[in-house]
Amino acid sequence: MSRLRTYGEQLLPWLVWLAFFLLYALTAAPSIAALFDDTLEFNLVLPTFGIAHPTGYPLYTVLGGLWTWLLPVGNWAWRTNLFSAVTAAATVALVFVLTRRLTRLETGKPDLWAGLAAAVVFGLGLVWWAQATVAEVYALHNLLVAAMLVTAIAAARTEVGNGHHTSGRPLALLFLLLGLGLAHHRTVVLLVPGLAIYLLLCVPGIWRPRPVWALWLGALFLPLLLYAYIPLRAAAGVHDLNNSYTNTWDGFWNHVLARGYTGFFAANALAQPRSPASWLALWLEQMGWAGVLLTLGGLAALRQRTTRSEVILLLIVLITNLLFALVYQVSDQEVFLIPAFMVAAVLAGYGLAALRQASRRPLLATSIGALALVLLLWGPGRGPTVDRSQAWAVHDYAVDMAKVAFPPGSRVIGIEGELTALRYMQEAEGLGLAATPVVADDPAVRRDQLAAAVAAGAPAA
């Protein structure tokens, strides 16, 4: 009987993954879904193993590219969109695991209802659901975030589980995940303060140099070799979409460090000012009233918890990501709140676990869990569901553009988004091959390019 229970415990995260994968896959965009968004770039860059915009995202490019080549069905864009569905569902499964692990540490028994509540609160959040249905970097990024939180708690407890330090190998996986995160999305550094304080609290003397540091540093820096992908592909004649990458030492560091993106920490044309009321409305739209109330309940219950170090870790992760989203002035600030949404979902599970524990009667505790899950699924406050499964408009527009009878040697001069769609159709569908896309976002530059093409006697549009 105990063996069956163990198998059931191991199977539960996979069932959570399957449920959310089916949800995200069925609502994923069937092809290219936007003209002026990074997702269109990734729809083209991943299958062709191209060079993405700064910081290059080599881990995502390599994994996503391999995924599109190993999955032999559907168009390129749908395959890359489905890669987000796979990694996003895995993230939700790890949120489920993390919440149950925390309730096990607190009570000695994992709370199934708490894990399901956290998974539903996070997995059905509109910002997250939207990222799970198109080709974007945030699904993989937050998979690594969730994996680091789960691994940090497990590794720290194992490291001193017998009252003394072990070999240090349990922490090597954490450093490896951090290195992979740095090879993907630089906002992973927002986890470093919380992880550092947590390890200092849980692993006494971890700061003292010892031989295992070589293993940890090796695990941390080895994944950074993935950045060699960028100059290697450039040396093979591959360009990024707007030809901004130069394959020099300075060009490499400008790209990897995204030096041109520092302007987003100041006022800029892309900033979307939000009032406190709009931020609160965003949180309510993500979680619904039941999720918000359970999160507040979880926060109130924290002062009674014995998992003090884990609580500090989660709160620091929440605060650092919240502050970053507030100061990073871009048009999609909400995507940088996703780790904070994740922590809030775990706190909602915490709140439900505390509520169930206070009931003291098994039947009442089960009823509370079931009622909470119903309210989280269908309760008031959440925004409309995400469904991109019929989003063919951009695809059809790109097909119409690429099917024009271009004379040989034609130059199509236009803005980057539309020409990326044309390039996608050329590479993925073999359409419009007689045209050469020429990106010119500035109207004056477009006029100059058109005049130059006419002067050279080339067909141009």
C-alpha positions as CSV (number, residue, x, y, z in Angstrom):
1,M,0.0,0.0,0.0
2,S,2.8,2.4,0.9
3,R,4.5,1.6,-2.5
4,L,1.3,2.5,-4.3
5,R,1.0,5.7,-2.3
6,T,4.6,6.5,-3.3
7,Y,3.9,5.9,-7.0
8,G,0.8,8.1,-6.7
9,E,2.9,10.9,-5.1
10,Q,5.4,10.7,-8.0
11,L,2.7,10.6,-10.6
12,L,0.8,13.7,-9.4
13,P,3.2,16.3,-10.8
14,W,3.1,14.6,-14.2
15,L,-0.7,14.7,-14.2
16,V,-0.6,18.4,-13.4
17,W,1.9,18.9,-16.3
18,L,-0.3,16.9,-18.6
19,A,-3.5,18.9,-17.7
20,F,-1.8,22.3,-18.3
21,F,0.0,21.2,-21.4
22,L,-3.2,20.1,-23.0
23,L,-4.8,23.5,-22.0
24,Y,-1.9,25.5,-23.4
25,A,-1.5,23.4,-26.5
26,L,-5.2,23.6,-27.4
27,T,-5.1,27.4,-26.9
28,A,-1.7,28.0,-28.6
29,A,-1.4,30.2,-31.7
30,P,-1.5,27.9,-34.8
31,S,1.1,30.0,-36.7
32,I,2.7,33.4,-36.5
33,A,0.4,35.6,-34.4
34,A,1.9,39.1,-34.2
35,L,3.8,41.4,-36.5
36,F,5.4,43.7,-34.0
37,D,6.4,41.4,-31.2
38,D,9.4,39.2,-30.3
39,T,7.3,36.1,-30.8
40,L,7.5,36.6,-34.6
41,E,11.3,36.8,-34.4
42,F,11.5,33.6,-32.4
43,N,9.1,31.8,-34.8
44,L,11.9,32.4,-37.4
45,V,15.1,32.3,-35.3
46,L,14.5,29.0,-33.6
47,P,13.8,26.8,-36.6
48,T,16.7,28.3,-38.5
49,F,19.1,28.4,-35.5
50,G,19.5,32.2,-36.1
51,I,20.7,34.9,-33.8
52,A,18.1,36.5,-31.5
53,H,18.1,40.1,-30.4
54,P,20.1,41.0,-27.3
55,T,21.0,39.2,-25.1
56,G,20.9,36.4,-27.7
57,Y,19.1,33.8,-25.6
58,P,21.4,31.0,-26.7
59,L,19.9,28.3,-24.4
60,Y,16.4,29.1,-25.7
61,T,17.5,29.2,-29.3
62,V,19.3,25.9,-29.1
63,L,16.6,24.0,-27.2
64,G,13.8,25.6,-29.2
65,G,15.6,24.9,-32.5
66,L,16.2,21.3,-31.6
67,W,12.5,21.0,-30.6
68,T,11.3,22.3,-33.9
69,W,13.4,19.8,-35.8
70,L,12.5,16.8,-33.6
71,L,8.8,17.6,-33.8
72,P,7.9,16.5,-37.4
73,V,4.3,17.9,-37.5
74,G,2.8,21.4,-38.0
75,N,4.3,24.6,-39.3
76,W,7.4,26.2,-37.8
77,A,5.6,28.8,-35.8
78,W,3.2,26.3,-34.3
79,R,6.1,24.1,-33.2
80,T,7.9,27.0,-31.5
81,N,4.6,28.1,-29.9
82,L,4.2,24.5,-28.6
83,F,7.6,24.6,-27.0
84,S,6.3,27.4,-24.8
85,A,3.3,25.2,-23.9
86,V,5.6,22.3,-22.9
87,T,7.9,24.4,-20.7
88,A,5.0,26.5,-19.2
89,A,3.2,23.3,-18.2
90,A,6.4,22.0,-16.6
91,T,6.6,25.3,-14.6
92,V,3.1,24.8,-13.2
93,A,4.0,21.3,-12.2
94,L,7.0,22.6,-10.3
95,V,4.8,25.2,-8.6
96,F,2.7,22.3,-7.5
97,V,5.8,20.4,-6.2
98,L,7.1,23.5,-4.4
99,T,3.9,24.2,-2.6
100,R,3.5,20.6,-1.5
101,R,7.1,20.5,-0.4
102,L,6.6,23.5,1.8
103,T,3.5,22.1,3.4
104,R,5.4,18.9,4.1
105,L,8.2,20.8,5.8
106,E,5.5,22.6,7.9
107,T,3.2,19.7,8.9
108,G,5.1,16.6,7.9
109,K,2.5,15.8,5.3
110,P,2.2,17.3,1.8
111,D,-1.1,19.1,1.2
112,L,-2.6,18.0,-2.2
113,W,-5.3,20.8,-2.1
114,A,-2.7,23.4,-1.4
115,G,-0.6,22.2,-4.4
116,L,-3.5,22.2,-6.7
117,A,-4.6,25.7,-5.5
118,A,-1.2,27.1,-6.3
119,A,-1.1,25.4,-9.7
120,V,-4.5,26.8,-10.6
121,V,-3.8,30.3,-9.3
122,F,-0.5,30.5,-11.3
123,G,-1.3,28.4,-14.3
124,L,-4.5,30.2,-15.2
125,G,-3.0,33.7,-14.7
126,L,-3.7,35.6,-17.9
127,V,-0.1,37.0,-18.3
128,W,1.3,33.5,-17.8
129,W,-1.2,31.8,-20.0
130,A,-0.5,34.3,-22.8
131,Q,3.2,33.5,-22.6
132,A,2.4,29.8,-22.7
133,T,0.7,30.0,-26.1
134,V,3.3,31.8,-28.3
135,A,7.0,31.6,-28.8
136,E,8.5,33.7,-26.1
137,V,11.4,33.4,-23.6
138,Y,9.4,33.7,-20.4
139,A,8.1,30.2,-20.2
140,L,11.6,28.7,-20.2
141,H,12.9,31.5,-17.9
142,N,10.2,30.8,-15.3
143,L,10.7,27.1,-15.6
144,L,14.3,27.7,-14.5
145,V,13.1,30.0,-11.7
146,A,10.7,27.4,-10.3
147,A,13.4,24.7,-10.7
148,M,15.9,26.8,-8.7
149,L,13.4,27.4,-5.9
150,V,12.5,23.7,-5.6
151,T,16.2,22.6,-5.9
152,A,17.4,25.2,-3.4
153,I,15.0,24.0,-0.7
154,A,15.7,20.3,-1.3
155,A,19.5,20.9,-1.6
156,A,19.8,23.0,1.5
157,R,17.9,20.5,3.6
158,T,20.0,17.6,2.2
159,E,23.2,19.5,2.7
160,V,22.7,19.6,6.5
161,G,20.2,16.9,6.8
162,N,22.3,14.7,9.1
163,G,23.6,17.6,11.2
164,H,26.8,18.1,9.2
165,H,27.8,19.0,5.7
166,T,27.6,16.4,2.9
167,S,29.7,16.3,-0.2
168,G,28.1,19.5,-1.6
169,R,26.8,17.8,-4.7
170,P,23.2,18.6,-3.9
171,L,23.9,22.3,-4.3
172,A,25.8,21.7,-7.6
173,L,22.5,21.2,-9.4
174,L,21.3,24.6,-8.1
175,F,24.5,26.3,-9.4
176,L,24.0,24.5,-12.8
177,L,20.4,25.8,-13.0
178,L,21.6,29.3,-12.2
179,G,24.2,29.0,-14.9
180,L,21.6,27.9,-17.4
181,G,19.4,30.8,-16.3
182,L,22.3,33.2,-17.0
183,A,22.6,31.6,-20.5
184,H,19.0,32.4,-21.1
185,H,17.5,35.5,-19.5
186,R,19.5,37.9,-17.4
187,T,16.7,38.7,-15.0
188,V,17.5,35.4,-13.3
189,V,20.0,37.5,-11.3
190,L,16.9,38.8,-9.4
191,L,16.9,35.4,-7.6
192,V,20.5,35.7,-6.4
193,P,19.8,37.8,-3.3
194,G,17.1,35.5,-2.1
195,L,19.1,32.3,-2.8
196,A,22.2,33.8,-1.2
197,I,20.5,34.7,2.0
198,Y,18.6,31.4,2.1
199,L,21.8,29.4,1.8
200,L,23.6,31.5,4.4
201,L,20.7,30.8,6.8
202,C,20.3,27.1,6.1
203,V,23.9,26.0,5.4
204,P,26.1,27.3,8.2
205,G,29.7,28.0,7.0
206,I,28.8,27.8,3.3
207,W,30.7,31.0,2.7
208,R,34.0,29.4,3.9
209,P,36.2,28.3,1.0
210,R,36.4,24.5,0.6
211,P,37.2,22.1,-2.3
212,V,33.6,21.7,-3.3
213,W,33.6,25.3,-4.4
214,A,35.4,24.1,-7.6
215,L,32.4,21.9,-8.4
216,W,29.9,24.7,-7.7
217,L,31.8,27.3,-9.8
218,G,32.2,24.8,-12.6
219,A,28.5,24.0,-12.6
220,L,27.7,27.8,-12.6
221,F,30.1,28.8,-15.4
222,L,29.9,25.8,-17.7
223,P,26.5,26.8,-19.2
224,L,27.8,30.2,-20.1
225,L,29.8,28.6,-22.9
226,L,26.5,28.5,-24.7
227,Y,27.1,32.2,-25.6
228,A,29.8,30.9,-28.0
229,Y,26.8,29.9,-30.1
230,I,26.4,33.6,-31.2
231,P,29.9,34.2,-32.7
232,L,30.0,30.7,-34.1
233,R,26.8,31.2,-36.0
234,A,27.8,34.6,-37.1
235,A,31.1,33.2,-38.4
236,A,28.9,30.8,-40.5
237,G,27.2,33.7,-42.2
238,V,24.1,33.9,-40.0
239,H,22.8,37.4,-39.2
240,D,20.3,38.6,-36.6
241,L,17.1,40.0,-38.2
242,N,18.1,43.6,-38.3
243,N,21.8,43.0,-38.9
244,S,22.8,44.9,-35.7
245,Y,25.2,42.2,-34.5
246,T,28.8,42.7,-35.4
247,N,31.0,39.7,-34.9
248,T,33.8,41.5,-33.0
249,W,34.8,41.4,-29.4
250,D,33.0,44.6,-28.6
251,G,30.1,43.6,-30.8
252,F,29.7,40.4,-28.9
253,W,29.7,42.1,-25.4
254,N,27.3,44.8,-26.6
255,H,24.9,42.0,-27.7
256,V,25.2,39.7,-24.7
257,L,25.1,42.5,-22.2
258,A,22.3,44.3,-24.1
259,R,24.0,47.6,-23.6
260,G,21.5,49.3,-25.8
261,Y,18.6,48.4,-23.5
262,T,19.7,50.4,-20.4
263,G,17.5,53.3,-21.6
264,F,14.5,51.3,-20.3
265,F,15.4,52.2,-16.8
266,A,14.5,55.8,-17.6
267,A,11.5,57.5,-19.2
268,N,11.1,56.4,-22.8
269,A,8.6,56.3,-25.6
270,L,7.7,52.7,-24.9
271,A,6.9,53.1,-21.2
272,Q,3.3,52.5,-20.2
273,P,2.6,54.4,-16.9
274,R,0.4,52.6,-14.5
275,S,-1.4,53.9,-11.5
276,P,-1.5,51.9,-8.2
277,A,-5.1,51.1,-9.0
278,S,-4.1,49.6,-12.3
279,W,-1.4,47.5,-10.7
280,L,-4.0,46.2,-8.2
281,A,-6.4,45.5,-11.0
282,L,-3.7,43.5,-12.8
283,W,-3.1,41.3,-9.7
284,L,-6.9,40.7,-9.3
285,E,-7.2,39.9,-13.0
286,Q,-4.4,37.3,-12.6
287,M,-5.7,35.6,-9.5
288,G,-9.3,36.4,-9.0
289,W,-10.8,37.3,-5.6
290,A,-10.3,33.8,-4.2
291,G,-6.7,33.8,-5.1
292,V,-6.0,37.2,-3.7
293,L,-7.7,36.4,-0.4
294,L,-5.9,33.1,-0.1
295,T,-2.6,34.9,-0.8
296,L,-3.4,37.4,1.9
297,G,-4.3,34.5,4.2
298,G,-1.0,32.9,3.4
299,L,0.9,36.1,4.3
300,A,-1.0,36.3,7.6
301,A,-0.2,32.7,8.4
302,L,3.5,33.1,7.7
303,R,4.3,34.5,11.2
304,Q,3.1,31.3,12.7
305,R,5.2,29.1,10.3
306,T,8.3,27.2,11.3
307,T,9.7,27.2,7.7
308,R,11.2,30.7,8.4
309,S,14.1,30.4,6.0
310,E,11.9,29.2,3.1
311,V,9.5,32.1,3.8
312,I,12.4,34.6,3.6
313,L,13.5,33.1,0.3
314,L,10.1,33.4,-1.3
315,L,9.4,37.0,0.0
316,I,12.8,38.3,-1.2
317,V,12.1,36.7,-4.7
318,L,8.7,38.4,-4.7
319,I,10.0,41.8,-3.7
320,T,13.0,41.9,-6.0
321,N,11.0,40.9,-9.1
322,L,8.2,43.4,-8.1
323,L,10.7,46.2,-7.8
324,F,12.3,45.4,-11.1
325,A,9.0,45.4,-12.9
326,L,8.2,48.8,-11.4
327,V,11.4,50.4,-12.6
328,Y,11.9,48.7,-15.9
329,Q,9.8,51.0,-18.2
330,V,8.8,48.9,-21.1
331,S,5.4,48.3,-22.7
332,D,5.0,44.8,-21.2
333,Q,6.1,45.3,-17.6
334,E,3.7,42.6,-16.5
335,V,5.8,39.8,-17.9
336,F,8.5,40.7,-15.5
337,L,6.0,40.2,-12.7
338,I,5.6,36.5,-13.5
339,P,8.1,35.3,-10.8
340,A,6.2,37.4,-8.3
341,F,2.9,35.9,-9.5
342,M,4.5,32.5,-8.9
343,V,5.4,33.3,-5.3
344,A,1.9,34.8,-4.7
345,A,0.4,31.5,-6.0
346,V,2.6,29.5,-3.6
347,L,1.4,31.8,-0.8
348,A,-2.2,31.2,-1.8
349,G,-1.5,27.4,-1.4
350,Y,0.1,28.2,1.9
351,G,-3.0,30.1,3.0
352,L,-5.3,27.2,2.0
353,A,-3.1,24.7,3.9
354,A,-3.3,26.9,7.0
355,L,-7.1,27.2,6.6
356,R,-7.5,23.4,6.2
357,Q,-5.2,22.7,9.1
358,A,-7.3,25.0,11.4
359,S,-10.4,23.1,10.6
360,R,-9.1,19.9,12.4
361,R,-11.8,17.7,10.9
362,P,-10.8,15.7,7.9
363,L,-14.2,16.0,6.1
364,L,-14.4,19.7,6.7
365,A,-10.8,20.2,5.6
366,T,-11.5,18.3,2.3
367,S,-14.7,20.4,1.8
368,I,-12.7,23.6,2.3
369,G,-10.1,22.4,-0.2
370,A,-12.7,21.5,-2.9
371,L,-14.6,24.7,-2.4
372,A,-11.5,26.8,-2.7
373,L,-10.5,25.0,-5.9
374,V,-14.0,25.6,-7.4
375,L,-13.7,29.3,-6.5
376,L,-10.2,29.6,-8.0
377,L,-11.4,28.0,-11.2
378,W,-14.7,29.8,-11.7
379,G,-14.8,32.5,-9.0
380,P,-15.2,36.2,-9.8
381,G,-12.4,38.7,-10.6
382,R,-10.3,36.9,-13.2
383,G,-10.1,38.4,-16.7
384,P,-11.2,36.5,-19.8
385,T,-9.4,33.3,-20.7
386,V,-6.7,33.1,-23.3
387,D,-7.4,31.3,-26.6
388,R,-5.2,31.9,-29.6
389,S,-6.1,28.7,-31.4
390,Q,-8.0,30.5,-34.2
391,A,-5.5,33.4,-34.6
392,W,-4.8,33.1,-38.3
393,A,-5.1,36.8,-39.3
394,V,-1.4,37.5,-39.2
395,H,-0.6,34.3,-41.0
396,D,-3.1,35.0,-43.8
397,Y,-1.7,38.5,-44.1
398,A,1.8,37.2,-44.5
399,V,0.7,34.6,-47.1
400,D,-1.0,37.3,-49.1
401,M,2.1,39.4,-49.0
402,A,4.4,36.6,-49.9
403,K,2.2,35.4,-52.8
404,V,2.7,38.6,-54.8
405,A,4.3,37.8,-58.2
406,F,7.6,39.5,-57.4
407,P,9.8,40.0,-60.5
408,P,13.3,38.5,-60.1
409,G,15.6,40.7,-58.0
410,S,12.8,42.6,-56.3
411,R,13.4,44.6,-53.2
412,V,10.6,44.9,-50.6
413,I,11.4,47.9,-48.4
414,G,9.4,48.2,-45.2
415,I,9.3,48.0,-41.4
416,E,10.9,45.1,-39.5
417,G,7.8,43.3,-38.4
418,E,6.2,43.0,-41.8
419,L,9.4,42.0,-43.4
420,T,10.1,39.4,-40.8
421,A,6.7,37.9,-41.7
422,L,7.8,37.9,-45.3
423,R,11.1,36.2,-44.4
424,Y,9.3,33.6,-42.3
425,M,7.1,32.7,-45.4
426,Q,10.2,32.5,-47.6
427,E,12.1,30.3,-45.1
428,A,9.2,28.2,-43.8
429,E,6.8,28.0,-46.7
430,G,9.0,28.7,-49.8
431,L,6.8,31.7,-50.8
432,G,8.0,35.0,-52.2
433,L,11.5,33.8,-52.9
434,A,12.1,36.4,-55.7
435,A,11.9,39.3,-53.2
436,T,14.7,40.6,-51.0
437,P,13.4,42.2,-47.7
438,V,15.1,45.5,-46.9
439,V,14.3,46.7,-43.3
440,A,14.0,50.4,-42.9
441,D,11.9,51.4,-39.9
442,D,12.5,55.2,-40.4
443,P,10.4,56.8,-43.1
444,A,13.2,58.9,-44.4
445,V,15.5,55.8,-44.7
446,R,12.7,54.0,-46.6
447,R,12.5,56.8,-49.1
448,D,16.2,56.7,-49.6
449,Q,16.2,53.0,-50.0
450,L,13.4,53.2,-52.5
451,A,15.2,55.9,-54.5
452,A,18.4,53.9,-54.5
453,A,16.5,50.8,-55.8
454,V,14.8,52.7,-58.6
455,A,18.2,54.3,-59.5
456,A,19.7,50.9,-59.8
457,G,16.9,49.7,-62.0
458,A,15.7,47.1,-59.5
459,P,12.0,46.3,-59.0
460,A,11.1,47.8,-55.6
461,A,8.0,48.2,-53.4
